[in-house]
Amino acid sequence: MQVSNQSKFMLHDGTLVPIGNAIISGDAGGFRYGYGFFETIRVVQGKILLWKYHVRRIEESLQLLQLTFPAHVTYESILKEIEVVIQKNYHSTARVRLTFYKGSGGIYDDVSNIVHRLVQSWELPKANLEFNSNGLDIGLYKDSCKPTGTWSHLKTNNYLLYALAAKWAKQHKWNDAIVLNQFGAIADATIANIWIVKNDVIYTPKVEDGGVSGTMRAFLLDQLKATNIEVQEKSLYIEDIISADEVFLTNAIYGVRWVKQFEKTTYNLKWSMRIHTLTKPQNL
């Protein structure tokens, strides 16, 4: 397959549309209120990774946000739409984004819970699949926090907090930034879940603390428990990050990324590389 860095097409409600064409009404709830959610999916050599975990989160998002697919839309048809987009864009290894959003209607005159869908793809550099042995430099976002609640673990289209935290990280020349909840516990990072290792026990914040319930996070929890590696979901605080032996981040696109430094604290490299082997495409 020919490889291109350019995305030329997207699919909107099953119709192939050239990139740059206007497709969303200004009255759409997804635009006016951020009413909707999205999934970011890694595709390697045409293989769609972690699909069952994405389906699980889509189903939960639909239920909690009181949305539903049109009658003719199935997960099998969405898979075919992903295949169409990556083929039309000549993307063999790609980052695919599925955006689901509410259609037209104000808050009180809403008459439909049918969700619209947008499928996009971008070529994914080979380096994204490799382990980052140089490590990441991360910091703490201090301007705001992530409120906990019924929808806080979903990837909703209201992503303002993370967007501003990412800008903060860039301004400080960090690779990512930690986001806290309103109680001072760690929620996650701007595009990843966070994990620490202490005395060979692996910890990650519980989803009740406001972090996005990542698909790679769910996969790793299953894999670590299946291989009898001790892992715990619990509230973590900045003090836990500072005293950790090791820190790493995970998401569906990058897999596992080792954190070399948080502010003035540096970390070991042991478990991150080992766990990275679990996230190779053949295992997902």
C-alpha positions, 0 to 999 in steps of 0.5 A: 500500500502506498503511504501518504502523510496527508489525509484527503478524505473523511467519512461523515455519517457514512458518506465520504467527504474531502478534507476541508469540506464543511459538514457540521451545522452551527446548530449542532449540539456537538459544536454548541455544547461539546455534547458528544465523545470520541475514540482515538484508535491505533491501526497497524498494517491495517489491523485495528487494535484494542477494538473490543475495549473501544467498543466497551467504552463507546457503549458506556459513553452512549448510555451515560450521555443518553445517545444512540446510533441510527438503526442501520449503524452497527459496530461492524459497519463502523469497522468498515468505515474505518477501513474505507478511510485508511484505504482512501488516505493510503494509511497503513499504520494510522491514528484514527479518530471516531467522533460522535456528536449530538445533532441540531437542537437547543438544550430544551427543544432537543427532540432526538438522541441520535448521534452523528459520527465522523471518521478521520485518519492520519499516518502514524510515524513508525517512531510512535511504535518504538519504546522511548528509551530517552524518557519523558519530562513531565510537570504539574498543571496548576491553573485548573483541575478535573472535576470528578463525576458521572462523565469524568472518565469519558472522552467527551468532546469538551476537552478544554481542560486538557487542551489548556494543560497541553499548552501549559506543558509546551510552554514549560518545555515538558512532554506532558502535564499531570492533571489533578482533580478538585481534591488534589488527587491525580486524575491523569495526564493530558493525553495519557493515563499515569502509572507509578511503580513502588517496591515492584508494585504497580499503581494507577489512579482509580477512574473515580478520581476523574481520569479518562478510562483509557483503552490501553489502561483497561488492556494493561490491567487485564494483562497484568492481573493475568500474568500475576503482576501486582497492580492496584487502582488507588488514589495517588497524589503528587507525593506518590509521584515524587517518591515513586521508583518509576513512572510511565504513561499509557494511551492507545496510540503510544502504548507505554512511555517511560517518564524520565523526570517529573520536575526535579525527580528522576526515575529508574527504567525497569518495568516500563520496558517490560510492560511495553512488550505487552503492548506490541501490535500482535498482542493487542 
